[in-house]
């Protein structure tokens, strides 16, 4: 684990737990996922539509003043981590091949 911006490793673990939970839901919906933990950077969830491999995205879990949120890689909120099914719905729509 690497420290987050507050210098604590515990927050990194929490990020990974949120991303794993979202990843499990997206796998149930047919997506391929993997957790990326680059040295010195925040962990992310790489999500790919197996029916259209160009449809991929890296999702982040970040804590703000108003709680934990899932974020797109382009710094837009997806949904609060408390609404994991809603986040999975949005991601599935964006990465849909339809």
C-alpha positions, -999 to +999 in steps of 0.1 A: +000+000+000+011+035-007+001+066+014-027+088+001-026+126+003-031+125+041-001+101+044-022+072+057-022+037+042-056+030+056-073+053+031-057+033+002-072+001+016-106+018+017-103+029-019-094-006-029-124-021-010-148+003-027-133-005-061-134-042-055-171-040-045-179-021-077-158-044-097-177-075-084-209-059-095-196-050-129-183-086-134-218-099-126-230-076-154-205-091-179-177-066-178-140-075-173-123-056-145-089-054-128-076-033-099-045-011-108-023+000-080+005+020-095+033+031-073+028+066-060-007+070-075-042+063-064-056+028-071-082+026-100-105+000-114-100-007-151-133-017-167-136-032-202-166-042-222-156-077-236-179-072-266-161-040-276-126-039-261-122-002-271-149+006-245-127+009-214-125+032-185-105+037-153-127+044-123-114+060-091-128+061-055-120+093-037-130+108-004-142+144-004-157+167+022-191+151+015-180+115+017-166+088-007-175+089-044-167+070-076-151+092-102-145+089-140-109+094-151-118+128-165-126+140-129-164+138-130-184+122-103-202+090-111-221+083-078-216+081-041-200+049-030-232+043-010-250+040-043-228+013-058-256-001-080-263+034-094-226+038-102-225+004-119-256+014-139-240+046-151-207+028-160-226+001-179-245+027-199-213+046-208-194+014-218-224-002-236-218-013-272-254-005-281 
